């Protein structure tokens, strides 16, 4: 509590009044008795009301969920029944259409089967009549041909008949051993002929193998002579034909023939090759001359194989000209 005041002193030499103020504290114990019975009863009533409301809300929620579930079952059942009804109706419609189509096709197939059966019966009848007619014709031809063959080979038939009779007599007489010996000798001769035939076939096969191996060796030799072993960095060789000739006025004519696939890529390739040959003097080695002579002799023997005087003179003239040419190379 806050307090203040003043005190008057009696008159004196220093008389007057004195003011004072301050705050004091005092512990006060207050006891309040409150009657909570009405409040407790109202709280109990509120609690009962809230519990009833909770129960009613729960019951309403359960009823609503049950109603939603029942409605959902009804809706789903209605949708499913409607779907299956639609599918059933569609399938029934398609089945009816297919049954009508199958009935029409079956009727058409039955009619075609009857037509085919009638045609088959007609064809069998025609075939029977035709085969009977041709069978009779062929039998007559066979009889006629047999008669003609028998007439043409009558001597042969007589010889065969006499040989059979002779063999039959030999089998029923004391000449059985002679017939057996004759058959044995014939069997030996036949086996020797078979062996000779097999040897001939084997010899022919060996000759073919020899020819194959010879041709293979020649091909390998030709490929070996025509190819050059390299390391992979070598360039490709290009075939070029370069010819020089001298006319009547002693003028040197040069001709360089280059393959078209290379000449089309390099327009001035022929001029470069001619200038290179003009500035380079090359002579063939003896091995190359020998290979060239061997090739020339094979070509002459292949194209001039006759033995008459004219062919011999042509061969001699070609060889002389070729020898003169190789001497200058």
C-alpha positions as CSV (number, residue, x, y, z in Angstrom):
1,X,0.0,0.0,0.0
2,X,1.2,3.5,-0.7
3,X,1.1,6.1,2.1
4,X,2.1,9.8,2.4
5,X,1.6,12.7,5.0
6,X,3.1,15.7,6.9
7,X,4.0,16.4,10.5
8,X,4.0,20.0,12.0
9,X,6.5,20.7,14.7
10,X,6.0,23.5,17.4
11,X,7.5,26.8,16.6
12,X,11.1,27.0,17.4
13,X,14.1,28.4,15.9
14,X,13.8,25.7,13.3
15,X,10.1,24.9,13.5
16,X,7.9,23.9,10.6
17,X,6.4,20.8,9.0
18,X,7.9,17.6,7.6
19,X,6.3,15.6,4.7
20,X,6.7,11.8,4.3
21,X,5.6,9.1,1.9
22,X,6.4,5.4,1.0
23,X,5.0,2.0,0.3
24,X,4.3,-0.8,2.7
25,X,3.5,-4.4,2.2
26,X,1.2,-6.5,4.1
27,X,0.3,-10.2,3.5
28,X,-3.5,-10.6,3.2
29,X,-5.1,-14.0,3.1
30,X,-8.4,-14.0,1.3
31,X,-10.7,-17.0,1.5
32,X,-13.4,-17.1,-1.1
33,X,-16.1,-19.8,-1.0
34,X,-17.7,-20.4,-4.4
35,X,-20.7,-22.6,-5.0
36,X,-19.9,-24.7,-8.2
37,X,-23.0,-26.9,-8.0
38,X,-24.9,-25.1,-10.8
39,X,-21.8,-25.0,-12.9
40,X,-21.1,-28.7,-12.4
41,X,-24.6,-29.5,-13.3
42,X,-24.4,-27.4,-16.4
43,X,-21.1,-29.1,-17.3
44,X,-22.7,-32.5,-16.8
45,X,-25.6,-31.5,-18.9
46,X,-23.3,-30.2,-21.6
47,X,-21.3,-33.4,-21.4
48,X,-24.4,-35.5,-21.8
49,X,-25.5,-33.3,-24.7
50,X,-22.1,-33.6,-26.4
51,X,-22.1,-37.4,-25.9
52,X,-25.6,-37.6,-27.4
53,X,-24.5,-35.4,-30.3
54,X,-21.4,-37.6,-30.8
55,X,-23.5,-40.8,-30.7
56,X,-26.0,-39.2,-33.2
57,X,-23.1,-38.1,-35.5
58,X,-21.6,-41.6,-35.4
59,X,-25.0,-43.2,-36.1
60,X,-25.6,-40.7,-38.9
61,X,-22.1,-41.4,-40.3
62,X,-22.7,-45.1,-40.1
63,X,-26.1,-44.8,-41.8
64,X,-24.6,-42.5,-44.4
65,X,-21.8,-45.0,-45.1
66,X,-24.2,-47.8,-45.3
67,X,-26.5,-45.8,-47.6
68,X,-23.5,-44.9,-49.8
69,X,-22.3,-48.6,-49.9
70,X,-25.9,-49.8,-50.8
71,X,-26.2,-47.1,-53.4
72,X,-22.8,-48.0,-54.8
73,X,-23.8,-51.7,-54.9
74,X,-27.0,-50.8,-56.7
75,X,-25.2,-48.5,-59.2
76,X,-22.4,-51.1,-59.9
77,X,-24.9,-53.9,-60.2
78,X,-27.0,-51.8,-62.6
79,X,-23.9,-50.9,-64.7
80,X,-22.7,-54.5,-64.7
81,X,-26.2,-55.9,-65.6
82,X,-26.4,-53.2,-68.3
83,X,-23.0,-54.1,-69.7
84,X,-23.6,-57.8,-69.8
85,X,-27.1,-57.2,-71.2
86,X,-25.5,-55.1,-73.9
87,X,-22.8,-57.6,-74.6
88,X,-25.3,-60.5,-74.6
89,X,-27.5,-58.6,-77.0
90,X,-24.6,-57.8,-79.3
91,X,-23.4,-61.4,-79.2
92,X,-26.9,-62.6,-79.9
93,X,-27.1,-60.2,-82.9
94,X,-23.8,-61.3,-84.2
95,X,-24.6,-65.0,-83.7
96,X,-27.9,-64.5,-85.6
97,X,-26.0,-62.8,-88.4
98,X,-23.3,-65.4,-88.5
99,X,-25.9,-68.2,-88.5
100,X,-27.6,-66.6,-91.4
101,X,-24.3,-66.3,-93.3
102,X,-23.2,-69.8,-92.4
103,X,-26.6,-71.2,-93.6
104,X,-26.3,-69.3,-96.9
105,X,-22.7,-70.5,-97.3
106,X,-23.6,-74.0,-96.4
107,X,-26.4,-74.0,-98.9
108,X,-24.0,-72.7,-101.6
109,X,-21.4,-75.3,-100.7
110,X,-24.0,-78.0,-100.9
111,X,-25.0,-76.9,-104.4
112,X,-21.3,-76.7,-105.4
113,X,-20.7,-80.1,-104.0
114,X,-23.6,-81.5,-106.0
115,X,-22.2,-79.8,-109.1
116,X,-18.7,-81.1,-108.5
117,X,-20.0,-84.6,-107.8
118,X,-22.0,-84.5,-111.1
119,X,-18.9,-83.3,-112.9
120,X,-16.8,-86.0,-111.3
121,X,-19.3,-88.7,-112.4
122,X,-19.3,-87.3,-115.9
123,X,-15.4,-87.1,-116.0
124,X,-15.2,-90.7,-114.7
125,X,-17.6,-91.9,-117.3
126,X,-15.7,-90.1,-120.1
127,X,-12.4,-91.4,-118.7
128,X,-13.7,-94.9,-118.6
129,X,-15.0,-94.7,-122.2
130,X,-11.7,-93.0,-123.4
131,X,-9.5,-95.4,-121.5
132,X,-11.4,-98.4,-122.8
133,X,-11.1,-97.1,-126.4
134,X,-7.4,-96.4,-126.0
135,X,-6.7,-99.6,-124.1
136,X,-8.2,-101.5,-127.0
137,X,-6.2,-99.5,-129.5
138,X,-2.9,-100.0,-127.5
139,X,-3.6,-103.7,-127.2
140,X,-4.0,-104.0,-130.9
141,X,-0.8,-102.0,-131.4
142,X,1.0,-104.2,-129.0
143,X,-0.2,-107.3,-130.8
144,X,0.8,-105.9,-134.1
145,X,4.2,-104.7,-132.9
146,X,4.8,-108.1,-131.2
147,X,4.0,-109.8,-134.5
148,X,6.3,-107.5,-136.4
149,X,9.1,-107.8,-133.9
150,X,8.7,-111.6,-134.0
151,X,8.7,-111.5,-137.8
152,X,11.9,-109.3,-137.9
153,X,13.7,-111.3,-135.2
154,X,12.4,-114.7,-136.1
155,X,15.9,-116.1,-136.5
156,X,16.9,-114.8,-133.1
157,X,13.8,-116.3,-131.5
158,X,14.6,-119.6,-133.2
159,X,18.2,-119.5,-132.0
160,X,17.1,-118.7,-128.4
161,X,14.6,-121.5,-128.6
162,X,17.1,-124.0,-129.9
163,X,19.7,-122.9,-127.2
164,X,17.1,-123.3,-124.5
165,X,16.2,-126.8,-125.8
166,X,19.9,-127.6,-126.0
167,X,20.4,-126.4,-122.4
168,X,17.4,-128.3,-121.3
169,X,18.8,-131.5,-122.9
170,X,22.1,-130.9,-121.3
171,X,20.6,-130.6,-117.9
172,X,18.7,-133.8,-118.3
173,X,21.5,-135.9,-119.7
174,X,25.1,-136.8,-118.7
175,X,26.3,-133.3,-119.9
176,X,25.3,-131.6,-116.7
177,X,28.9,-131.4,-115.6
178,X,29.8,-129.8,-118.9
179,X,27.0,-127.2,-118.5
180,X,28.2,-126.5,-114.9
181,X,31.8,-126.0,-116.1
182,X,30.6,-123.8,-118.9
183,X,28.6,-121.6,-116.5
184,X,31.6,-121.5,-114.1
185,X,33.9,-120.4,-117.0
186,X,31.3,-117.8,-118.1
187,X,31.1,-116.5,-114.5
188,X,34.9,-116.2,-114.3
189,X,35.0,-114.4,-117.6
190,X,32.2,-112.1,-116.5
191,X,34.0,-111.3,-113.3
192,X,37.3,-110.6,-115.2
193,X,35.4,-108.3,-117.5
194,X,33.9,-106.5,-114.5
195,X,37.3,-106.1,-112.9
196,X,38.7,-104.8,-116.2
197,X,35.9,-102.3,-116.4
198,X,36.6,-101.1,-112.9
199,X,40.3,-100.8,-113.6
200,X,39.5,-98.8,-116.7
201,X,37.2,-96.5,-114.7
202,X,39.9,-96.1,-112.0
203,X,42.5,-95.3,-114.6
204,X,40.2,-92.8,-116.2
205,X,39.6,-91.2,-112.8
206,X,43.4,-91.1,-112.1
207,X,43.9,-89.4,-115.5
208,X,41.3,-86.8,-114.6
209,X,43.0,-86.2,-111.2
210,X,46.3,-85.9,-113.0
211,X,44.9,-83.4,-115.4
212,X,43.3,-81.4,-112.5
213,X,46.5,-81.4,-110.5
214,X,48.5,-80.4,-113.6
215,X,46.1,-77.5,-114.4
216,X,46.1,-76.4,-110.8
217,X,49.9,-76.4,-110.7
218,X,50.0,-74.4,-114.0
219,X,47.5,-71.9,-112.6
220,X,49.5,-71.5,-109.4
221,X,52.7,-71.0,-111.4
222,X,51.0,-68.5,-113.7
223,X,49.6,-66.6,-110.6
224,X,53.0,-66.7,-109.0
225,X,54.6,-65.3,-112.0
226,X,51.9,-62.7,-112.5
227,X,51.9,-61.4,-108.9
228,X,54.4,-59.6,-106.8
229,X,54.9,-60.2,-103.1
230,X,54.5,-56.9,-101.2
231,X,54.2,-55.6,-97.7
232,X,50.8,-53.9,-98.2
233,X,52.3,-50.5,-98.9
234,X,53.0,-51.2,-102.5
235,X,51.0,-49.5,-105.3
236,X,48.8,-51.1,-107.9
237,X,50.2,-52.0,-111.3
238,X,48.4,-50.5,-114.2
239,X,48.4,-52.3,-117.6
240,X,49.7,-50.0,-120.4
241,X,50.6,-50.8,-124.0
242,X,53.3,-48.6,-125.4
243,X,54.4,-49.1,-129.0
244,X,57.0,-47.5,-131.3
245,X,57.1,-47.8,-135.1
246,X,59.2,-46.2,-137.9
247,X,57.5,-45.2,-141.1
248,X,59.0,-44.9,-144.6
249,X,60.3,-41.4,-143.8
250,X,62.1,-42.7,-140.8
251,X,59.8,-40.9,-138.4
252,X,59.2,-42.5,-135.0
253,X,55.6,-42.9,-134.2
254,X,54.7,-43.7,-130.6
255,X,51.3,-45.0,-129.4
256,X,50.4,-45.3,-125.7
257,X,47.2,-47.3,-125.0
258,X,45.8,-46.8,-121.5
259,X,42.6,-48.5,-120.1
260,X,39.5,-46.4,-120.3
261,X,38.8,-46.5,-116.5
262,X,42.2,-44.9,-115.8
263,X,42.2,-42.5,-118.8
264,X,38.8,-41.1,-117.7
265,X,40.2,-40.3,-114.3
266,X,43.4,-38.7,-115.6
267,X,43.1,-36.9,-118.9
268,X,46.8,-36.4,-119.4
269,X,47.9,-39.8,-118.3
270,X,48.8,-40.9,-121.9
271,X,51.0,-37.9,-122.4
272,X,52.8,-38.4,-119.1
273,X,53.4,-42.1,-119.9
274,X,54.8,-41.3,-123.3
275,X,57.1,-38.7,-121.9
276,X,58.2,-41.2,-119.2
277,X,59.0,-43.9,-121.8
278,X,60.9,-41.4,-124.0
279,X,63.1,-40.3,-121.1
280,X,63.7,-43.9,-119.9
281,X,65.7,-46.6,-121.6
282,X,64.7,-50.1,-120.5
283,X,65.9,-53.5,-121.6
284,X,64.3,-56.8,-120.9
285,X,66.2,-59.3,-118.7
286,X,66.9,-62.8,-120.0
287,X,64.3,-64.4,-117.7
288,X,61.6,-62.1,-119.0
289,X,62.7,-62.8,-122.6
290,X,62.5,-66.5,-121.9
291,X,59.0,-66.2,-120.4
292,X,57.9,-64.1,-123.4
293,X,59.3,-66.8,-125.8
294,X,57.5,-69.6,-123.9
295,X,54.2,-67.7,-124.0
296,X,54.7,-66.9,-127.7
297,X,55.4,-70.6,-128.5
298,X,52.3,-71.7,-126.6
299,X,50.1,-69.2,-128.5
300,X,51.6,-70.3,-131.9
301,X,51.1,-74.0,-131.1
302,X,47.5,-73.2,-130.0
303,X,46.5,-71.2,-133.0
304,X,48.7,-72.9,-135.7
305,X,48.4,-76.5,-134.9
306,X,48.2,-77.9,-138.5
307,X,51.1,-79.7,-140.1
308,X,50.8,-78.6,-143.7
309,X,53.6,-76.7,-145.5
310,X,51.8,-73.3,-145.4
311,X,51.3,-73.4,-141.7
312,X,54.9,-74.5,-141.1
313,X,56.2,-71.6,-143.2
314,X,54.0,-69.2,-141.3
315,X,55.3,-70.5,-138.0
316,X,58.9,-70.2,-139.1
317,X,58.3,-66.6,-140.3
318,X,56.6,-65.6,-137.1
319,X,59.5,-67.1,-135.0
320,X,62.1,-65.3,-137.1
321,X,60.3,-61.9,-136.7
322,X,59.8,-62.5,-133.0
323,X,63.5,-63.4,-132.5
324,X,64.6,-60.3,-134.3
325,X,62.3,-58.3,-132.1
326,X,63.5,-59.8,-128.9
327,X,67.1,-59.1,-129.8
328,X,66.4,-55.4,-129.9
329,X,64.6,-55.4,-126.5
